[in-house]
Amino acid sequence: MTKTARAVKAAGVVLWRSSPYYDGIELALVHRPRYDDWSLPKGKLKRGEEFPAAALRETREETGLGCSLGARLPSTHYRVDGRPKEVRYWAAEAGTGRFVPNAEVDRLIWLPPTAARRRLTHDRDRPLVDALLRALED
């Protein structure tokens, strides 16, 4: 009898701010050197942690910024090392703080939504940009 692999549970945000450079918003993307990818801030839940708390914690850990969670965005589902993974996302307006590069995230960039969509490494992350824009229109 084979045991079914337990799903990895994670939470993240599409972090945005009003652009200081033009009329519109910018989205934060993080570069993870371990995977050499551009991604949205996210990470695994700790034991007993709720999804929203994990989203806030991971955002602070990866970007150095606090944030305010807004609308719930779609979740993504994919496999990592043969295990199913679910990542629940929220729209999140950036708060205060300062990014400091570390072993997990070595770069943070702010891009307009169209450029952010192009820069994201994984196709599964791109619809989250559109979902954020729809949520901000409401």
C-alpha positions as CSV (number, residue, x, y, z in Angstrom):
1,M,0.0,0.0,0.0
2,T,1.4,3.4,-1.0
3,K,0.9,6.4,1.1
4,T,-0.5,9.5,-0.7
5,A,2.0,12.4,-0.4
6,R,0.7,15.2,1.8
7,A,0.2,18.4,0.0
8,V,2.7,21.2,0.7
9,K,0.7,24.3,1.8
10,A,2.0,27.8,1.1
11,A,0.8,31.3,1.0
12,G,1.9,34.4,-0.9
13,V,1.0,37.8,-2.2
14,V,1.0,39.9,-5.3
15,L,2.6,42.9,-3.7
16,W,1.8,46.3,-5.2
17,R,2.4,50.0,-4.6
18,S,1.5,53.3,-6.3
19,S,4.4,54.0,-8.7
20,P,6.6,56.9,-7.7
21,Y,7.6,57.2,-11.4
22,Y,4.4,57.2,-13.4
23,D,0.6,57.2,-13.1
24,G,-0.2,53.6,-12.1
25,I,1.0,50.8,-9.9
26,E,4.1,48.6,-9.7
27,L,4.4,45.0,-8.6
28,A,7.2,43.5,-6.6
29,L,9.0,40.4,-7.9
30,V,11.7,38.6,-6.0
31,H,14.7,36.7,-7.5
32,R,15.5,33.4,-5.8
33,P,19.1,32.3,-6.5
34,R,18.4,28.7,-5.5
35,Y,16.0,28.4,-8.5
36,D,17.3,31.3,-10.5
37,D,13.8,32.5,-11.0
38,W,11.6,35.6,-10.7
39,S,8.6,34.9,-8.5
40,L,6.0,36.5,-6.2
41,P,6.7,36.5,-2.5
42,K,5.5,33.2,-1.0
43,G,6.5,30.4,1.3
44,K,5.4,27.3,3.2
45,L,3.2,27.5,6.2
46,K,4.7,26.7,9.6
47,R,3.1,24.1,11.8
48,G,-0.2,25.5,13.1
49,E,0.0,28.7,11.0
50,E,-2.9,30.0,9.1
51,F,-2.6,31.0,5.4
52,P,-3.0,34.8,5.8
53,A,-0.4,34.8,8.6
54,A,2.0,32.9,6.5
55,A,1.5,35.3,3.6
56,L,2.3,38.3,5.8
57,R,5.3,36.5,7.4
58,E,6.8,35.4,4.1
59,T,6.4,38.8,2.5
60,R,8.3,40.4,5.4
61,E,11.0,37.7,5.2
62,E,11.5,37.9,1.5
63,T,11.0,41.6,0.8
64,G,11.6,43.3,4.1
65,L,8.3,45.1,3.7
66,G,5.1,45.0,5.7
67,C,1.9,44.8,3.8
68,S,-1.9,44.9,4.1
69,L,-3.7,41.9,2.7
70,G,-6.6,42.8,0.4
71,A,-8.7,40.6,-1.9
72,R,-8.1,36.9,-2.0
73,L,-6.7,35.9,-5.4
74,P,-6.7,32.5,-7.1
75,S,-4.6,29.7,-5.7
76,T,-2.0,27.9,-7.7
77,H,-1.5,24.1,-7.7
78,Y,1.5,22.3,-9.0
79,R,3.9,19.5,-8.0
80,V,7.3,19.9,-6.3
81,D,9.5,16.8,-6.0
82,G,6.5,14.6,-6.7
83,R,4.3,16.2,-4.0
84,P,1.3,18.4,-4.7
85,K,1.6,22.0,-3.7
86,E,-1.1,24.6,-3.1
87,V,-0.3,28.3,-2.8
88,R,-3.0,30.7,-1.7
89,Y,-2.5,34.3,-2.8
90,W,-3.8,37.7,-1.7
91,A,-3.5,41.2,-3.2
92,A,-1.3,43.1,-0.8
93,E,-0.5,46.8,-0.7
94,A,3.1,47.4,0.3
95,G,3.8,49.0,3.6
96,T,7.1,50.2,5.2
97,G,10.4,48.4,5.4
98,R,13.6,48.0,3.5
99,F,14.8,45.1,1.3
100,V,18.0,43.4,2.4
101,P,19.4,40.7,0.1
102,N,19.8,37.3,1.7
103,A,20.4,33.7,0.8
104,E,16.8,33.0,-0.1
105,V,16.1,36.2,-2.1
106,D,18.9,38.2,-3.5
107,R,17.0,40.8,-5.6
108,L,13.7,42.6,-5.5
109,I,12.4,44.7,-8.4
110,W,9.3,46.9,-8.9
111,L,7.8,46.7,-12.4
112,P,4.6,47.9,-14.0
113,P,2.1,45.0,-14.4
114,T,2.8,44.3,-18.1
115,A,6.6,44.1,-17.5
116,A,6.1,42.1,-14.3
117,R,3.9,39.6,-16.2
118,R,6.7,39.2,-18.8
119,R,9.5,38.9,-16.1
120,L,7.8,36.2,-14.1
121,T,9.5,32.9,-14.7
122,H,6.6,30.5,-14.2
123,D,3.5,30.6,-16.4
124,R,1.3,29.7,-13.4
125,D,2.1,33.1,-11.8
126,R,1.1,35.3,-14.7
127,P,-2.7,35.0,-14.2
128,L,-2.2,36.4,-10.7
129,V,-1.2,39.7,-12.2
130,D,-4.5,39.9,-14.1
131,A,-6.4,38.8,-11.0
132,L,-4.8,41.6,-9.0
133,L,-5.7,44.2,-11.6
134,R,-9.3,43.0,-11.6
135,A,-9.4,43.1,-7.8
136,L,-8.1,46.7,-7.7
137,E,-10.8,47.8,-10.1
138,D,-13.6,46.6,-7.8
